[in-house]
Every structure is written in C-alpha cells, then in structure tokens.
Amino acid sequence: MRTQHFAIESPIRALALSSLASLLFVAGCGSGSSTTTSPAPQTYSIGGTISGLSNSGLVLEDDAGDNLTVAANANTFTFATSLASGSTYKVTILTQPSTPAAQICSVTNATGTIASAAVTSVQVACSTVSATAQVNWTDVHQVIDGFGASDAFLGPMSTANQDFFFGTATGQLGLSILRTDVPNNGDITGDCSTVNSGCAGPYVSDMQAALANGAIIYSSPWSPPAAYTTNGLTTCTNNSGLDPADYALYATWLANYVMSLKQSDNITLDALSLQNEPNECTSYDSAVWNAQEIDTFVAGNLGPTLATNNLTTLLFVPEGSGYNQMSLGSTCGGDPSCNQYVGGVNWHDYDANLSGTNTIAADPYPTYWPAGKKYWETEASCGPGFGPNFCESGFNTDITDALDWAAVIDRRIAVDGANAWLYWWLIDSNSTDDQGLMSSNGTVAQRAYVLGQYSRFVRPGYFRIDATHLPNANVSVSAYQNLPTNTLVIVATNYSSAEAALTVNITNAPAFSTLTPYTTSATLGLAQQPSISISSNSFTYALPPNSITTFTGTP
C-alpha cells in the first residue's frame, strides 16, 4: 500500500489531510464504510456591563436557560455558556436584587444574533427602589367606623365562617361592619307592622357573632313590603316604589325593625339606610326613589318617627349604585328640615375607575351636604356586566385583583376621607364571579385578606392621622391611631414587581420600640412577620413585591 505526502499549509489543513489519509488507509484494507469528523463550531460568550448595582440577589437569564447570579457592586457580567455564530440570545432579569435593600434593574441591548465575536453590548442598569414617608401623630383626620361586607339574602352563616370573617385572631379577617337587609315580609322574612321577634329578621346569629367581635351592624332595605308599593310587589316594574299614601306606615315599619332588634335580641342597630340603590329598578327586590321623594319622606315621616321613638340609629342616604348617583341625596342635603335627621351620606363603588397600577378617580364628600356627616362607601364588587373598569371574568383569587381593590380602599380612606368601606357579599352565591370575598365553595380570594389588612387592625373609633400618601409612584401609605391605647397602625401597599425599601419617620408621637408587620401578597394572606425594631421613631422595611403590609404596635 502506498501513501502520498502533502505539504502542510495550516493546522486546520493538516488535520483535514490526516483524516483523508486515514480514510484511504481504511478503504485500502477492504472496509465497506467511511466516516468524517467535522471540526467543532466556534462559540462566543454573551455579556456586558452593569451600572448602579449595589445589592446582592440579582440573577440574569439568557433564553438558552443559562442563569447567572451577579455579585453586589459588579460592573460587568459574562454568561458561562457560549453560543455558536448565528445563534440568538435574549437577556432578562430573573430575580431583582434585594439585599440589603430593594433595587430594580432593567436591560437594554438585550437581544440579538451572534456574529463572529463575543457579545459585550448588553447593558444592565440598576437603581434603588426607595420611599420615605412621614407620619404625624398629632395631625388627626377622620374617625374610622369600620370595614365590612354583607350577608344579605344568603345569611346566616356557619359558626366557622362567622369566626373567619369577624374574629380578630390569627387567620381571621376581623371585619368590623356587618351589612344586612331589612325584612319586607317577602323574600326577607319578617313582619314589622308591630314590634315583635320575627321583625328582627333572619340574620340575628350573624349580627350577634359580629357584635361579639367588636363589629357594628348596618342595614339597608331592598324594598318596602309589597303592601306599601305602587305595584303591590317587592320587585320593581316601571319604576315602581313606595306609595306616598303609605309613607307614615313605612316609617313606622323601619322604626319597628330597629326596636325589634333591641327588644328581642339586645342588638343595637348602628346605622340604617333609606334604600339600597334607589336608582335601580330590577327583577329582584328593589324600589325607585327620586331626590324629592327622599327629601319628603325623611323630613316628614322617617326622621320624626325615629326621633319620637328616641332612636339614635344613624340614618344614611342616598346609597346609589355609583358615585354618579350621589345627586339623589342633593335635595335632602340642601334642606335643613331633611338633613337634620340624616347622620351619613353613602354610596356604592361600582363606577370606581382605575388608571395605571394604583390611580383611582376621586369620590369626594359632596359639597351640597353640610359638613360633619358620616361618609360611607357601602357596596362594591365585580359581577357579570357590572363593576369597576378593572374587573376580570370569573372568580379571581390573584394578587392583581386584590391590589386593584387595595387601591380603591386606599383612595377612599386616605384621600377622599371616607369613614367606612364595604365590599358586597361575604360569601358569593356562586363560584363564577367576584361578588364575594369567599366563593360558594369556600375559596377565599386575596382581596378578602387585603380588606383584613385594614379591618383587623384599624378598629371602629380609630382615627386616621397624616402620612405621606404616595412616597413614590408605586407605594401608598396611610396611618391610624387609637389614643386610649396609643396604638399605631400603618398600612403600606407596594404595587410594583420589585421590593421597595420604605423608610417611615414618626413625629410628635410616643416612643415606639417595635412594630409587628402583617403581609398579604401572591402567596401570603394576613401573615404575621417578625417584629421590627424602631430607632428614634424611625424604621426601614423592605416591602415585598405586589403586596400590602400593615405595621401595628404600642409604645
């Protein structure tokens, strides 16, 4: 067998000629097959520069599945896995840096195709997410009457659910207002033509459980009894409502309801609404009232009847289906003969409007009412075809839905000056929409825990005190006090996907040494966190991404 000799022009050429010689040798020995070996392709690294990184915890990811943990203060990075020419890359932030304080990083020049050189053009820029809020103990705003929801049409509840909603222990929401409906001798049983035990209605056990846990009771009529309506029904047709001929009888009916609760079950009704959504004529219990009818009935009948019976229950009007129906109370609001009997102005939040992540349109106290009336939001939810502009379909348990509602509550209490805020149902009639805090099958939505972040700690009789409301664009803060116990409560919501380092400075206050945080997030529900130390009435805390945290304590 002969071999041929070739001049070697380069290492790669030499390798190729050597392989050819081997193949010729195998062929000359009678082999029936041949193989070739291609050279390994050239690969190139992916990397770039980092600016502003001061904390640890940053993890970068290339879409090839290569994760890279970056040390604090690093100014360059290179992924361990190199890629062949012609491959694409995509660098993203897998985990934001969070130790010792939160930062948020972003990537530019993040994607591309590798040519024949290492990629060094990816840029990661980091900045600290921080917020500083001042809380002024002596700058006092409105009293807080409470937070709650309703058992209307669906109560009474089981003892376990009563404890969950109104208890104030670990794992319970501590709601402080129970809303029920007034008997109408129809769908809501109870004849209140006289003072009697049946007139107290079907929700006595829920009321007693709520009262035992420090809550207050509030009732709304959905319709007068059929005998007093213009169509002889408790459901509305053609804008039917209370017959003027029965104004006096219906005023007595409502007063008898208040007295029956007290005499039969020792239940003090704290608040009574004139009518649930007087602007709605529906196929369920409902009745229509206009502004003049409300004024006439309250001034000439209901107000004097409650006063004659020495009843101190607060009367609320107009309770329209949205803030856009507030004018239903305008005639009474401007009429001293009517507004003298009214203790509060109320409305439903179905027309709440969200823009961005946490900007809610204002619902300010109406100027045509005298100052000093209670200001209560008394119903809101999402259902098929109705609700605020952020509503989703189905029964939603996610934190996005919860923080949308957190933004509404924050706006109403911390900016609009409401004394109370209520959701619609405690327990939904089904499990296919967001009308309840809990679905009919027992699933608890995160929005329930968001409401609990307020209700369990900001109890009836507490006062809101001044706090920097928006220390940055994605963090809101409100604060509350209870002077008899010197209790401080601070509620902070982080609407961003990165941790936020919140610094709080408490002024003109007793000296606090510790506060206990409780957090609701995508994975936590009113979960107690380790207590934090307060130094010179100041502290810094890393708010988890997409979360609401309540800090509470006494000196």
C-alpha positions as CSV (number, residue, x, y, z in Angstrom):
1,M,0.0,0.0,0.0
2,R,1.3,3.4,-1.0
3,T,0.7,6.7,0.9
4,Q,1.0,10.1,-0.6
5,H,2.7,13.1,1.1
6,F,1.2,16.6,1.2
7,A,2.6,19.9,2.2
8,I,1.0,21.2,5.5
9,E,-0.3,24.7,4.9
10,S,-2.0,25.3,8.3
11,P,-3.0,23.3,11.4
12,I,-6.6,23.0,10.2
13,R,-5.4,21.8,6.8
14,A,-3.1,19.4,8.4
15,L,-6.0,17.9,10.4
16,A,-8.1,17.6,7.3
17,L,-5.2,15.8,5.3
18,S,-4.6,13.5,8.2
19,S,-8.2,12.5,8.3
20,L,-8.1,11.9,4.5
21,A,-5.1,9.7,4.8
22,S,-6.9,7.6,7.5
23,L,-9.9,7.2,5.2
24,L,-7.7,6.0,2.3
25,F,-6.0,3.5,4.6
26,V,-9.3,2.0,5.7
27,A,-10.5,1.8,2.2
28,G,-7.3,0.1,1.1
29,C,-7.9,-2.6,3.8
30,G,-11.2,-3.5,2.3
31,S,-13.6,-1.6,4.7
32,G,-17.1,-1.2,3.4
33,S,-17.8,2.2,5.1
34,S,-16.3,5.6,5.8
35,T,-16.8,8.4,8.4
36,T,-15.9,12.1,8.5
37,T,-15.4,14.3,11.6
38,S,-16.3,18.0,11.3
39,P,-14.5,20.5,13.4
40,A,-16.2,21.9,16.5
41,P,-18.0,25.2,15.7
42,Q,-16.6,28.3,17.1
43,T,-18.6,29.7,20.1
44,Y,-18.8,33.1,21.6
45,S,-19.6,34.4,25.1
46,I,-22.6,36.7,26.0
47,G,-22.0,39.5,28.4
48,G,-22.0,43.2,29.0
49,T,-21.9,46.0,31.6
50,I,-23.8,46.7,34.8
51,S,-24.3,50.2,36.3
52,G,-25.7,51.1,39.7
53,L,-25.8,47.7,41.2
54,S,-25.1,47.9,45.0
55,N,-27.0,44.9,46.3
56,S,-26.9,41.2,46.0
57,G,-29.5,38.9,44.7
58,L,-29.5,39.9,41.0
59,V,-30.0,36.9,38.7
60,L,-29.7,37.3,35.0
61,E,-31.1,34.7,32.5
62,D,-30.3,34.0,28.9
63,D,-33.1,32.4,26.9
64,A,-30.8,29.4,26.4
65,G,-31.5,28.6,30.0
66,D,-28.3,29.9,31.4
67,N,-28.8,31.7,34.8
68,L,-26.1,33.9,36.2
69,T,-26.1,35.2,39.8
70,V,-24.3,38.6,39.9
71,A,-22.4,39.7,43.0
72,A,-23.1,43.1,44.6
73,N,-21.2,46.0,43.1
74,A,-20.3,44.1,39.9
75,N,-19.9,46.2,36.8
76,T,-19.6,43.5,34.2
77,F,-21.0,40.1,33.6
78,T,-20.5,37.1,31.3
79,F,-22.7,34.0,31.0
80,A,-20.9,30.7,31.5
81,T,-22.4,29.2,28.3
82,S,-21.0,30.4,25.0
83,L,-23.1,30.2,21.8
84,A,-22.3,29.4,18.2
85,S,-22.3,32.1,15.5
86,G,-25.8,32.6,14.1
87,S,-27.4,31.8,17.5
88,T,-29.9,34.3,19.0
89,Y,-29.7,35.5,22.6
90,K,-32.1,37.2,25.0
91,V,-31.0,38.5,28.4
92,T,-33.7,39.1,31.0
93,I,-33.9,39.8,34.8
94,L,-34.9,36.6,36.5
95,T,-34.6,38.0,40.1
96,Q,-34.2,41.6,41.2
97,P,-31.5,42.4,43.8
98,S,-33.0,42.8,47.3
99,T,-30.2,42.6,49.9
100,P,-29.8,44.7,52.0
101,A,-32.4,47.0,50.2
102,A,-34.5,46.6,47.2
103,Q,-33.3,47.6,43.8
104,I,-34.8,47.3,40.3
105,C,-32.8,46.6,37.3
106,S,-33.6,46.8,33.6
107,V,-31.8,45.5,30.4
108,T,-31.1,47.3,27.2
109,N,-29.5,45.8,24.0
110,A,-30.9,42.6,25.5
111,T,-31.5,40.6,22.2
112,G,-29.6,39.9,19.1
113,T,-27.8,37.4,16.8
114,I,-24.3,36.3,17.4
115,A,-21.9,37.1,14.5
116,S,-18.3,36.0,14.8
117,A,-17.3,37.8,18.0
118,A,-18.2,37.8,21.7
119,V,-21.2,39.9,22.7
120,T,-20.3,42.7,25.1
121,S,-23.0,45.2,24.4
122,V,-25.8,44.1,26.8
123,Q,-26.4,46.8,29.4
124,V,-28.0,46.3,32.8
125,A,-28.9,49.4,34.8
126,C,-30.0,49.2,38.4
127,S,-31.4,51.8,40.8
128,T,-32.6,51.5,44.4
129,V,-36.4,51.4,44.9
130,S,-37.0,53.5,48.0
131,A,-39.7,55.6,49.5
132,T,-39.7,57.8,52.6
133,A,-43.0,58.6,54.4
134,Q,-43.6,61.0,57.3
135,V,-46.3,60.0,59.8
136,N,-47.6,62.8,62.1
137,W,-49.2,61.6,65.3
138,T,-50.9,64.9,66.1
139,D,-52.2,65.7,62.6
140,V,-55.6,64.0,63.0
141,H,-58.2,63.4,60.3
142,Q,-61.5,61.4,60.1
143,V,-62.7,58.8,62.6
144,I,-62.8,55.2,61.1
145,D,-66.1,53.5,61.6
146,G,-65.0,50.2,60.0
147,F,-64.7,47.9,57.1
148,G,-67.0,45.0,56.1
149,A,-69.4,43.3,53.8
150,S,-72.9,41.8,53.6
151,D,-74.8,38.6,54.3
152,A,-77.9,39.9,52.6
153,F,-80.2,37.2,51.1
154,L,-77.6,34.5,51.9
155,G,-77.2,34.5,55.6
156,P,-77.0,33.4,58.3
157,M,-73.5,31.8,58.1
158,S,-71.9,28.9,59.8
159,T,-70.1,29.5,63.0
160,A,-66.8,28.8,61.3
161,N,-67.5,31.5,58.7
162,Q,-68.7,33.9,61.3
163,D,-65.4,33.4,63.2
164,F,-63.3,33.7,60.0
165,F,-64.9,37.0,58.9
166,F,-65.4,38.8,62.2
167,G,-62.8,37.2,64.5
168,T,-59.6,39.0,65.2
169,A,-57.3,36.1,65.9
170,T,-54.6,34.6,63.6
171,G,-56.1,33.6,60.2
172,Q,-59.2,35.7,60.7
173,L,-60.2,38.9,58.9
174,G,-61.5,41.0,61.8
175,L,-64.2,42.7,59.7
176,S,-65.9,45.4,61.7
177,I,-69.2,46.2,59.9
178,L,-71.9,43.6,59.0
179,R,-74.4,44.8,56.5
180,T,-77.8,43.1,56.5
181,D,-81.1,43.7,54.7
182,V,-84.3,44.9,56.3
183,P,-87.3,42.4,56.4
184,N,-90.0,43.2,53.9
185,N,-92.4,40.3,54.7
186,G,-91.4,38.8,51.3
187,D,-88.0,37.5,50.2
188,I,-86.7,38.8,53.5
189,T,-88.9,37.3,56.1
190,G,-90.3,39.4,59.0
191,D,-93.4,41.4,59.6
192,C,-92.5,44.8,61.1
193,S,-96.0,46.3,61.2
194,T,-95.5,45.8,65.0
195,V,-92.5,45.4,67.3
196,N,-92.0,41.6,67.5
197,S,-89.3,38.9,67.4
198,G,-90.0,38.0,63.8
199,C,-89.4,41.6,62.7
200,A,-85.7,41.2,63.8
201,G,-85.2,39.2,60.6
202,P,-83.2,36.1,59.6
203,Y,-79.7,37.4,60.4
204,V,-79.7,37.6,64.2
205,S,-77.0,35.0,64.7
206,D,-74.6,36.7,62.2
207,M,-75.3,40.0,64.0
208,Q,-74.6,38.6,67.4
209,A,-71.4,37.0,66.2
210,A,-70.2,40.3,64.7
211,L,-71.1,42.3,67.8
212,A,-69.3,39.8,70.0
213,N,-66.1,40.5,68.0
214,G,-66.4,44.3,68.2
215,A,-68.2,44.9,64.9
216,I,-71.1,47.2,64.3
217,I,-74.4,46.5,62.4
218,Y,-75.8,48.3,59.5
219,S,-79.0,47.5,57.5
220,S,-80.4,48.5,54.1
221,P,-83.9,47.9,52.8
222,W,-84.0,46.5,49.3
223,S,-87.8,47.2,49.0
224,P,-90.7,48.2,51.2
225,P,-93.2,45.4,51.8
226,A,-95.4,44.7,48.9
227,A,-98.4,46.2,50.7
228,Y,-96.8,49.6,50.6
229,T,-95.5,49.7,47.0
230,T,-97.2,51.2,43.9
231,N,-97.2,47.9,42.1
232,G,-98.0,45.6,45.0
233,L,-94.7,43.8,44.6
234,T,-91.3,43.9,46.3
235,T,-89.7,43.7,42.8
236,C,-89.8,46.8,40.7
237,T,-91.7,47.3,37.5
238,N,-92.0,50.6,35.5
239,N,-90.0,52.5,38.2
240,S,-92.4,51.5,41.0
241,G,-91.6,52.4,44.6
242,L,-93.1,53.4,47.9
243,D,-96.7,54.6,47.6
244,P,-96.9,58.1,49.1
245,A,-100.1,57.1,50.9
246,D,-98.1,54.6,52.9
247,Y,-95.2,57.0,53.9
248,A,-96.3,57.0,57.6
249,L,-96.8,53.2,57.7
250,Y,-93.4,52.5,56.2
251,A,-91.7,55.0,58.5
252,T,-93.2,53.0,61.4
253,W,-92.1,49.7,59.8
254,L,-88.5,50.8,59.8
255,A,-88.6,52.2,63.3
256,N,-90.2,48.9,64.5
257,Y,-87.3,47.0,62.9
258,V,-84.8,48.9,65.0
259,M,-86.8,48.4,68.1
260,S,-87.4,44.7,67.5
261,L,-83.7,44.0,67.2
262,K,-83.1,45.7,70.6
263,Q,-86.1,44.3,72.5
264,S,-85.9,40.7,71.1
265,D,-82.2,40.1,70.8
266,N,-80.5,43.1,72.5
267,I,-78.9,44.1,69.2
268,T,-78.3,47.8,68.7
269,L,-78.5,48.8,65.1
270,D,-75.8,51.3,64.5
271,A,-76.9,52.5,61.0
272,L,-79.9,52.3,58.7
273,S,-80.0,53.2,55.0
274,L,-83.2,54.6,53.4
275,Q,-83.0,52.4,50.3
276,N,-80.4,50.1,48.6
277,E,-79.7,51.7,45.1
278,P,-82.9,53.8,44.7
279,N,-81.9,54.4,41.1
280,E,-82.3,50.8,40.1
281,C,-85.5,49.1,39.0
282,T,-84.8,45.3,38.9
283,S,-86.3,41.9,38.8
284,Y,-85.0,41.3,42.4
285,D,-86.2,43.2,45.4
286,S,-85.9,46.9,44.5
287,A,-87.7,50.3,44.6
288,V,-87.1,53.6,42.8
289,W,-86.9,56.9,44.6
290,N,-86.1,60.3,43.2
291,A,-84.4,63.1,45.1
292,Q,-87.6,64.9,46.1
293,E,-89.3,61.7,47.3
294,I,-86.3,61.0,49.6
295,D,-86.4,64.6,51.0
296,T,-90.2,64.4,51.6
297,F,-90.1,61.0,53.3
298,V,-87.2,61.7,55.5
299,A,-88.2,65.2,56.5
300,G,-91.9,64.5,57.0
301,N,-92.0,60.8,58.1
302,L,-89.0,58.7,58.8
303,G,-86.9,61.4,60.6
304,P,-89.6,62.4,63.0
305,T,-90.7,58.8,63.6
306,L,-87.2,57.8,64.6
307,A,-86.9,60.9,66.8
308,T,-90.2,60.3,68.5
309,N,-89.1,56.8,69.5
310,N,-85.8,58.1,70.8
311,L,-83.8,56.0,68.3
312,T,-80.2,57.1,67.8
313,T,-79.6,54.8,64.8
314,L,-77.7,56.8,62.2
315,L,-79.8,57.3,59.0
316,F,-78.0,57.2,55.7
317,V,-79.0,58.4,52.2
318,P,-78.9,58.0,49.2
319,E,-76.9,54.8,48.6
320,G,-77.0,54.9,44.8
321,S,-75.3,52.2,42.7
322,G,-72.4,54.5,41.9
323,Y,-70.9,57.8,43.0
324,N,-72.5,59.2,39.8
325,Q,-75.9,58.8,41.6
326,M,-74.9,60.9,44.6
327,S,-77.3,63.7,43.4
328,L,-80.2,61.5,44.6
329,G,-79.4,63.0,48.1
330,S,-78.9,66.5,46.9
331,T,-82.4,67.8,47.7
332,C,-82.2,66.5,51.3
333,G,-78.6,67.6,51.6
334,G,-79.7,71.2,50.9
335,D,-82.8,71.1,53.0
336,P,-82.3,71.6,56.8
337,S,-85.7,70.0,57.6
338,C,-84.4,66.8,56.0
339,N,-80.6,66.8,56.6
340,Q,-81.1,67.4,60.4
341,Y,-82.3,63.7,60.6
342,V,-79.5,62.3,58.4
343,G,-76.3,61.0,60.0
344,G,-74.5,60.0,57.0
345,V,-74.0,60.1,53.2
346,N,-73.4,56.7,51.5
347,W,-72.8,55.3,48.0
348,H,-71.7,52.2,46.1
349,D,-68.4,52.0,44.3
350,Y,-69.4,50.2,41.1
351,D,-68.2,53.0,39.0
352,A,-64.7,53.1,40.5
353,N,-62.2,53.9,37.8
354,L,-58.5,52.7,37.8
355,S,-55.8,54.1,35.7
356,G,-52.2,52.8,35.7
357,T,-51.4,50.5,38.6
358,N,-52.9,52.4,41.5
359,T,-54.6,55.7,40.4
360,I,-58.3,55.7,41.3
361,A,-60.7,58.5,40.3
362,A,-61.8,60.6,43.3
363,D,-65.1,60.3,45.1
364,P,-65.0,63.4,47.3
365,Y,-67.6,64.3,50.0
366,P,-70.4,66.1,48.2
367,T,-70.4,69.9,48.7
368,Y,-74.2,70.2,48.9
369,W,-74.2,68.3,52.2
370,P,-73.5,70.0,55.5
371,A,-70.1,69.2,56.9
372,G,-69.8,66.6,59.6
373,K,-72.0,63.8,58.2
374,K,-70.6,60.3,58.1
375,Y,-69.3,59.3,54.7
376,W,-69.6,55.6,53.9
377,E,-68.9,53.5,50.8
378,T,-71.2,50.6,51.4
379,E,-71.0,48.2,48.5
380,A,-68.6,47.2,45.6
381,S,-67.8,44.1,43.7
382,C,-67.3,42.7,40.2
383,G,-70.1,40.7,38.5
384,P,-71.3,39.7,35.1
385,G,-71.6,43.0,33.2
386,F,-71.0,45.4,36.1
387,G,-68.3,46.7,38.4
388,P,-65.2,48.9,38.2
389,N,-63.2,49.1,35.0
390,F,-60.5,46.7,36.3
391,C,-62.9,43.7,36.7
392,E,-62.0,40.3,35.3
393,S,-64.2,37.4,34.4
394,G,-64.6,34.5,36.8
395,F,-63.8,34.2,40.5
396,N,-60.4,35.7,40.9
397,T,-58.0,34.9,43.7
398,D,-54.9,36.6,42.3
399,I,-52.9,39.4,43.8
400,T,-53.6,41.7,40.8
401,D,-57.3,41.7,41.6
402,A,-56.5,42.2,45.3
403,L,-54.2,45.1,44.8
404,D,-56.8,46.8,42.4
405,W,-59.2,46.7,45.4
406,A,-56.4,47.9,47.7
407,A,-56.0,51.0,45.5
408,V,-59.7,51.7,45.8
409,I,-59.8,51.3,49.6
410,D,-56.7,53.4,49.9
411,R,-58.1,56.2,47.8
412,R,-61.5,56.3,49.6
413,I,-60.0,56.3,53.1
414,A,-56.7,58.1,52.8
415,V,-57.7,60.8,50.2
416,D,-61.5,61.0,49.9
417,G,-61.9,60.9,53.7
418,A,-64.5,58.1,53.9
419,N,-65.2,56.7,57.4
420,A,-66.1,53.2,56.2
421,W,-65.6,50.9,53.2
422,L,-67.6,47.8,52.5
423,Y,-67.4,45.0,49.9
424,W,-70.7,43.4,48.7
425,W,-71.1,39.8,49.8
426,L,-69.1,38.0,52.4
427,I,-69.9,34.7,50.6
428,D,-70.7,34.7,46.9
429,S,-73.9,33.0,45.7
430,N,-71.7,31.1,43.3
431,S,-68.1,30.5,42.4
432,T,-68.1,32.1,38.9
433,D,-67.8,35.8,39.6
434,D,-66.2,38.3,42.1
435,Q,-69.3,39.4,44.1
436,G,-68.0,37.8,47.3
437,L,-64.9,37.7,49.4
438,M,-65.3,34.0,49.5
439,S,-66.8,31.8,46.8
440,S,-69.8,29.5,47.4
441,N,-67.4,26.5,47.6
442,G,-65.3,28.1,50.3
443,T,-62.4,29.5,48.3
444,V,-61.0,32.7,49.8
445,A,-59.9,35.5,47.4
446,Q,-56.8,37.5,48.2
447,R,-59.0,40.6,48.2
448,A,-60.5,39.3,51.4
449,Y,-57.1,39.4,53.1
450,V,-56.5,42.9,51.6
451,L,-59.7,44.1,53.4
452,G,-58.5,42.4,56.5
453,Q,-55.2,44.3,56.4
454,Y,-57.4,47.3,57.3
455,S,-60.3,45.8,59.3
456,R,-58.4,43.6,61.7
457,F,-56.1,46.4,62.9
458,V,-57.9,49.7,62.2
459,R,-60.8,49.2,64.5
460,P,-64.0,51.3,64.9
461,G,-63.2,54.5,66.7
462,Y,-59.6,54.8,65.5
463,F,-58.6,58.0,63.7
464,R,-56.6,58.4,60.5
465,I,-53.5,60.5,61.1
466,D,-51.5,62.3,58.5
467,A,-49.0,60.3,56.4
468,T,-47.1,60.9,53.2
469,H,-49.6,59.2,50.9
470,L,-47.5,58.4,47.8
471,P,-43.8,58.4,48.8
472,N,-43.2,57.1,45.4
473,A,-45.3,56.3,42.3
474,N,-45.7,52.6,43.3
475,V,-46.1,52.8,47.1
476,S,-49.1,54.2,49.1
477,V,-49.1,54.8,52.8
478,S,-51.8,55.6,55.3
479,A,-51.6,55.7,59.2
480,Y,-54.1,55.5,62.1
481,Q,-54.1,55.9,65.9
482,N,-56.1,54.9,68.9
483,L,-55.3,57.4,71.7
484,P,-56.7,55.3,74.6
485,T,-54.1,52.6,74.0
486,N,-51.6,54.7,72.0
487,T,-51.9,52.1,69.2
488,L,-50.3,53.0,65.9
489,V,-51.3,51.3,62.6
490,I,-49.5,52.0,59.3
491,V,-50.8,50.4,56.0
492,A,-48.3,50.4,53.1
493,T,-49.0,48.9,49.7
494,N,-46.3,48.1,47.1
495,Y,-47.9,47.9,43.7
496,S,-44.6,47.2,41.8
497,S,-43.0,43.9,40.9
498,A,-39.8,44.8,42.8
499,E,-39.3,45.1,46.6
500,A,-39.4,48.7,47.8
501,A,-37.4,50.0,50.8
502,L,-39.8,52.0,52.8
503,T,-38.5,54.4,55.4
504,V,-41.0,55.7,57.9
505,N,-40.4,58.6,60.2
506,I,-42.9,59.0,63.0
507,T,-43.2,62.5,64.5
508,N,-44.9,64.1,67.6
509,A,-45.6,60.6,68.9
510,P,-44.9,58.4,71.9
511,A,-41.7,56.5,71.6
512,F,-42.2,53.1,69.8
513,S,-39.6,50.4,70.2
514,T,-41.1,47.7,67.9
515,L,-43.9,47.2,65.4
516,T,-45.3,43.9,64.0
517,P,-45.8,43.6,60.3
518,Y,-48.6,41.5,58.7
519,T,-48.5,40.9,54.9
520,T,-50.7,39.9,52.1
521,S,-49.1,39.0,48.8
522,A,-49.5,36.4,46.0
523,T,-48.5,33.7,48.5
524,L,-49.4,35.2,51.9
525,G,-52.7,36.1,53.5
526,L,-52.5,38.4,56.5
527,A,-49.3,36.6,57.5
528,Q,-47.5,37.8,60.6
529,Q,-43.9,38.7,60.0
530,P,-41.1,39.0,62.6
531,S,-41.3,42.2,64.6
532,I,-39.1,45.1,63.6
533,S,-37.1,47.4,65.8
534,I,-37.9,51.1,65.8
535,S,-35.0,53.5,66.4
536,S,-35.8,57.2,67.3
537,N,-39.3,56.5,65.9
538,S,-37.9,55.6,62.5
539,F,-37.6,52.4,60.6
540,T,-36.9,51.0,57.1
541,Y,-38.6,47.9,55.8
542,A,-38.4,46.0,52.5
543,L,-41.9,45.8,51.2
544,P,-42.3,42.6,49.2
545,P,-43.3,42.9,45.5
546,N,-47.0,43.3,44.8
547,S,-48.0,43.3,48.5
548,I,-49.8,45.1,51.3
549,T,-48.3,45.3,54.7
550,T,-49.8,46.6,58.0
551,F,-47.5,47.6,60.8
552,T,-49.0,47.8,64.3
553,G,-47.9,48.3,67.9
554,T,-47.9,50.3,71.1
555,P,-45.1,52.1,72.9
